Amino acid sequence: MTPIQAALLGLVQGLTEFLPISSTAHLVVVQNLFGITEPPVSFDVVIHLATALVTVIVLWSVIKAIKFNQLKLIVLAMIPTGILGLWLNQWNELIFGSLIFTAVTLIINGLILLLPQFARLKDKTLNNQSATVIGIAQGLAVLPGISRSGSTIVSGMLLGIKPQEAYNFSFLISLPAIAAAQVLQFKQLDLVEAEFANFGLGFAAAFISGYFALLWLRRLVSRGRLTGFAVYCLILGGLLLVVVK
């Protein structure tokens, strides 16, 4: 992996981890179109650490204010996330890396992002039921092309949760999900000193791009504006289907 490839993958990860357009899908596309071999697990851990750190920094005031009842809802959401994540991981080699599968799921993701435009949004607070549904949405977002942030935020909004609260809960439950995913990869870690510079570039690119992406998304969610991302996913998914054929 070259320094340019490391920076590019970090940039893609930082932007797409938070914006509702699927980080996994874009990494698949970038790797296929630019001929980049799959980065080592160690690099993947590093750039996910960068985006997790961004989440903590941006949501620090929310994290500090978490109460016991909110913590219970986070734990409740993680149960279906963990079950679905482990179950879908069985087909890792079959679906991950496939441009056709990614194209289809990107189109599905675009349609999901359009749903709030046609729903009658209410003004409810998070409860056990809504936390569970959002946790299921996060578990299904393991699939490349389905955005974790998009599916969880939209699920919350469709359940009548205020956009800002849906945004906060989406990224609060992302932290344990990211931590669990990286723990599962620890046994595959292979730190190579020669790659440390590339790891640093990837981390910096993911952190900087992720920071601004997360702030931008917060502003857009508060205004209920996800349609642009929906159109982008529909167009990209359609183009990929044409290119693959």
C-alpha positions in Angstrom: 0.0 0.0 0.0 1.4 3.4 -1.1 1.1 6.6 0.9 -1.4 8.0 -1.6 -3.5 4.8 -1.3 -3.4 5.0 2.5 -4.5 8.7 2.4 -7.2 8.0 -0.1 -8.6 5.1 1.9 -8.5 7.1 5.1 -10.3 10.0 3.4 -13.0 7.7 2.0 -13.4 6.1 5.4 -13.7 9.4 7.3 -16.3 10.8 4.9 -18.4 7.8 4.4 -18.3 6.4 7.9 -20.5 9.3 9.0 -22.3 10.4 5.9 -25.3 8.1 5.1 -23.7 6.6 1.9 -22.0 3.5 3.3 -18.2 3.4 4.1 -17.9 -0.2 3.2 -19.5 0.3 -0.2 -17.1 3.1 -1.1 -14.1 1.2 0.1 -15.2 -1.7 -2.2 -15.6 0.7 -5.1 -12.3 2.5 -4.5 -10.4 -0.8 -4.2 -11.9 -2.2 -7.4 -11.8 0.9 -9.6 -8.3 2.0 -8.5 -6.8 -1.5 -8.3 -6.0 -1.1 -4.6 -5.5 -4.5 -2.8 -7.4 -5.0 0.4 -5.6 -3.1 3.1 -4.2 -5.0 6.1 -6.4 -5.6 9.1 -4.1 -3.4 11.1 -4.8 -0.4 8.8 -8.5 -1.0 9.0 -8.3 -1.0 12.8 -6.4 2.3 12.7 -8.8 4.2 10.5 -11.8 2.9 12.5 -10.0 4.1 15.6 -9.8 7.6 14.0 -13.5 7.8 13.3 -14.4 6.4 16.8 -12.2 9.2 18.3 -14.0 11.8 16.2 -17.4 10.4 17.4 -16.2 10.8 21.1 -15.0 14.3 20.5 -18.1 15.6 18.7 -20.5 13.9 21.0 -18.6 14.4 24.2 -21.2 16.6 25.8 -23.9 14.0 25.1 -21.7 11.1 26.3 -21.0 12.9 29.6 -24.8 13.4 30.1 -25.8 9.8 29.6 -28.1 8.5 32.3 -28.7 5.0 33.4 -31.9 4.6 31.4 -30.2 5.8 28.3 -27.4 3.4 28.9 -29.9 0.6 29.1 -31.3 1.6 25.8 -27.8 1.5 24.2 -27.2 -2.0 25.6 -30.6 -3.1 24.4 -29.9 -1.8 20.9 -26.5 -3.7 20.8 -28.2 -7.1 21.3 -29.8 -7.3 17.8 -26.8 -5.5 16.3 -24.4 -8.2 17.6 -26.7 -11.1 16.6 -27.2 -9.9 13.1 -23.6 -8.8 12.7 -22.3 -12.3 13.6 -24.9 -14.0 11.5 -24.3 -12.0 8.3 -20.5 -12.4 8.8 -20.9 -16.0 7.6 -21.3 -14.7 4.1 -18.4 -12.4 4.4 -16.4 -13.8 1.4 -19.6 -14.0 -0.8 -21.0 -10.5 -0.4 -18.1 -8.3 0.7 -16.1 -7.1 -2.3 -18.8 -7.8 -4.8 -19.6 -4.7 -7.0 -22.9 -6.1 -8.1 -24.1 -6.7 -4.6 -22.8 -3.3 -3.5 -24.6 -1.6 -6.4 -27.9 -3.2 -5.4 -27.6 -2.4 -1.7 -26.6 1.2 -2.5 -29.8 1.6 -4.5 -31.7 0.1 -1.5 -29.9 2.5 0.8 -31.0 5.4 -1.4 -34.6 4.3 -1.2 -34.3 4.1 2.6 -33.0 7.7 2.8 -36.1 8.8 0.9 -38.5 7.3 3.4 -38.6 10.3 5.8 -39.9 12.5 3.0 -43.1 10.4 2.7 -43.7 9.6 6.4 -45.6 11.6 9.0 -43.0 12.3 11.5 -44.0 12.4 15.2 -42.4 13.6 18.4 -41.7 10.6 20.6 -38.9 9.7 22.9 -36.7 6.7 22.8 -38.0 3.5 24.4 -37.2 -0.2 24.5 -39.1 -0.9 21.3 -37.5 1.9 19.3 -34.0 1.1 20.6 -34.4 -2.5 19.5 -35.6 -1.5 16.0 -32.6 0.9 15.6 -30.3 -1.8 16.8 -31.7 -4.2 14.1 -31.1 -1.4 11.5 -27.5 -1.1 12.7 -27.0 -4.9 12.5 -28.3 -5.0 8.9 -25.9 -2.1 8.0 -23.1 -4.7 8.2 -24.0 -5.3 4.5 -21.9 -3.2 2.2 -24.0 -0.5 0.6 -26.3 -0.1 3.6 -25.3 2.9 5.6 -25.1 2.4 9.3 -25.7 6.1 10.1 -28.4 6.4 7.4 -30.4 3.3 8.4 -30.3 4.0 12.2 -31.1 7.7 11.9 -33.9 7.1 9.4 -35.3 4.3 11.6 -35.4 6.6 14.6 -37.1 9.4 12.6 -39.7 7.0 11.2 -40.4 5.8 14.8 -41.2 9.4 15.7 -37.9 10.3 17.4 -36.7 13.8 17.0 -34.0 14.1 14.3 -31.3 15.4 16.8 -32.1 12.6 19.3 -32.0 10.0 16.5 -28.6 11.4 15.4 -27.2 11.2 18.9 -28.4 7.7 19.6 -27.2 6.5 16.2 -23.6 7.5 17.0 -23.7 6.5 20.6 -24.5 2.9 19.7 -21.9 3.1 16.9 -19.1 3.2 19.5 -19.6 -0.2 21.1 -20.3 -1.7 17.7 -17.0 -0.4 16.3 -15.2 -1.6 19.4 -16.7 -5.1 19.1 -15.8 -5.3 15.4 -12.2 -4.3 16.1 -11.8 -6.8 19.0 -12.9 -9.6 16.6 -10.0 -8.5 14.3 -7.3 -8.4 17.0 -6.2 -12.0 16.3 -5.5 -10.9 12.7 -3.4 -7.9 13.6 0.0 -7.8 12.0 1.8 -4.6 12.8 4.6 -3.9 10.3 7.0 -1.1 11.2 7.5 -0.2 7.6 3.8 0.6 7.3 3.6 2.9 10.3 3.9 6.0 8.1 1.0 4.9 5.9 -1.0 4.1 9.1 -0.4 7.6 10.3 -1.5 9.1 7.0 -4.6 7.0 7.0 -5.5 7.9 10.6 -5.0 11.7 9.9 -7.1 11.6 6.7 -9.9 9.6 8.4 -9.9 11.9 11.5 -9.9 15.2 9.6 -12.5 14.2 7.0 -14.6 12.4 9.6 -14.7 15.4 11.9 -16.1 17.7 9.3 -18.4 15.1 7.9 -20.0 14.4 11.3 -20.5 18.1 12.0 -22.0 18.6 8.5 -24.3 15.6 9.0 -25.6 16.9 12.3 -26.6 20.2 10.6 -28.3 18.3 7.7 -30.2 15.9 10.0 -31.5 18.8 12.2 -33.0 20.2 9.0 -34.3 16.8 7.8 -32.2 17.0 4.6 -31.1 13.5 3.5 -32.6 13.6 0.0 -29.3 14.6 -1.6 -27.6 11.5 -0.2 -30.5 9.4 -1.4 -30.1 10.7 -5.0 -26.3 10.2 -4.8 -26.7 6.5 -3.7 -29.3 5.8 -6.4 -27.1 7.3 -9.1 -23.9 5.6 -7.9 -25.7 2.2 -7.5 -27.1 2.5 -11.0 -23.8 3.5 -12.6 -22.1 0.5 -10.9 -24.7 -1.8 -12.3 -24.0 -0.5 -15.8 -20.2 -0.6 -15.3 -20.2 -4.2 -14.0 -22.4 -5.4 -16.9 
